[in-house]
Amino acid sequence: MAHDPTLDATAARPGTQGGTQAPDGSPRLARRTVAQEIRGPGGVLPIGPKDEAAIDLVMLVAGETSGRPLEDVLRQFGRSRSTYYEKLRRFREGGLEGLLSRPPGPRSPWRRPIEVVRFIVTAKLRHPDRSAAAIAEELARLGHAVSVRSVERTLSQFGLTRVQPRPATPPPPDTGVP
């Protein structure tokens, strides 16, 4: 039987529940173990404590190849079943890069198609009193779902917004004191 390096990939880290007993027989919280190094027959490969992607990879290797019950692997790494399967899906779709932390939000900048930009600019130049909402509605009728804010942004980029005139403020009352 081949040596499984993931089985040695642990170091104690304070954390979660577990069932061990103190010498007096009372329950004691166990320490959660998280990969800090990978040990194999040829040596040791350290993993930094903040290298979440490497730790996740070791967890996936242990979960998919060790033959151990998944619950044991999840307990070892302090992860939930849903987190495990999300990491597995991301790894299968994107490899190691899929395990890297990603901020929430769009994955790439969304750009308005040039036809949409051209329509917005042309519509405003032909009808200067037309609102961004009216332009967005017409675009929607033509099959381009564009938000009012996106139309406003486009108009601003081309200098086609009007600054709302401020009401004139009356001059301060003349008190007669120089």
N, C-alpha and C positions, 0 to 999 in steps of 0.2 A: 504494500500500500504506500503510495507516494505521500511525502510530507506536505501538509497544508500550511503554508506560512501564515495564513490569516488567523489560524487558531492561536498563534503566539503573539498576535498583534494587539496586545492589551497592556494598559498600565492603569492603575487605580486612579480614579478621579472622584472627588466627593459628589454625591448627587442624590440618587433616588432610592426607592423602596427596594426591599429584597428580604428574603427570609433567612436570617441566620439567628443563632441564639447565643447570648452571652453565657459565660461559665455558670451563672446562677440559674440559667434556663429561661430568662426573660427574653422577649424578642429584641433584636437589635437591627438597626437599619444597615443594610449592606451598602457598599460603595459601588457606584456604577463604573463600569470599565469602558474606556474609550481608547481607540487605537492611538498610540503615540509613536509606535515603531512597528515595522514589519520584520519579523525574524524568519529567516529561512536557513536551510542547511549550509548555505555559503556565507552567511553574515546577517547584518542588521541594517535596515534602511530607516533612519529616523523620520518622523512626520511631525512638523511643527504643530503646536497646540491650536493655532488659529487657521490651519490649512484644512478648512471644512471640506473642500472638494476631494482632497486625498483621503480624508477620514470617510467620506461618503463612498468613495470608490472601494475602500477596504471593506466597508459594510456590505456593499453590493456583491463583492467577490465572496465574502463569507456567506451571505444569504443565498446566493445562486449556486455555489460550488462546493460548500463544505459538507453538505449532507446533514448538517445540524438542523433541528427544528427552527423555523423562522422566528418563533417567539423568543428562543434563546439568543439569537443574533440581535433582535430588536432590543431585548433587555440589556445585552452587552453594550450596545451603542446608544442606549437611551433614546430610541426613536419609536415613533408610532408606526403602525402598519400603513396608514395612509401616507405618511411622509416617505416611508420606504418605497412604496409603489410609485409615488410621484417622482422620486429620485431615479428609480429604475426606468420609468418612461422617458424622463429627460435624458438619461444616459443612452438609451437605445436610439433616441432621435438625434442626439447631438454629440455623442461620445463624451469625453472628459469635459469638453467645453460646456456641455449641457448641465454639468454639475456645479459650474461656477455660479456664484451669487449674482442675481439679476435684480436691478431696481424695478419697482412697479412702473407701469406705464407702457407706452408704445415701444416696440422693439426697434423701430426705425422711424426716421422723420417722415411724416406724411406730406406729400407735395400735391398741390392742386395741379391738375392737368393743364397744359398750356391753353387748350380750347376753353376751359372754364375761366381761366384768368382773362383771356381775350374777350370772352362774352361779358364778364363783369365790367371790365374797363370800357368796352364799347357801349354797353348799356348806360353806364353813368355819363359818358361823354355825350351821348345822344339825348339823354333825358336827365339833366343835372339835378332835378328835384326828386328823382326816384330814390326811394329808401333802400338800404341794404336788405331789409326784410322782403321788399317787393322783388328785388333781383334774386334773392335766394328762393323765393316761391316759384319764379319763372324757371329757374334752373331745375328745380324739383320736377316741374311739369315736363321738362325736356329729358328727364331721366338722370339728372346729376344731383344727388343729395348732398348739398353743401350747407353748412350752418350759417346763420346770419353773422355770427362772429367771424367766420372765415371770409365772408364777403367784405365785412368791415376791415379786416386785416389787409385784404388785397387792395381795397380802395386807399387805405393809408399808405401802403407801400408805393402806390403810384401818385400820391399827393392829391387824391381826388376826394378828400373829406373836407367838409366846410367846418370851420371853427364856429361854434354857436356864438352869435353876438351876445355880449353881456349887456344887461340892462344898464343904461347910463346911471351912474350914481350922482345924486344931486351934490352940488358943492356944499362945503360946510357952511353953516349959518355965519353971517358976518356979525361978530360980537362987538365990533368997533374998537377993540383993543389992539394996538399995533404990536 
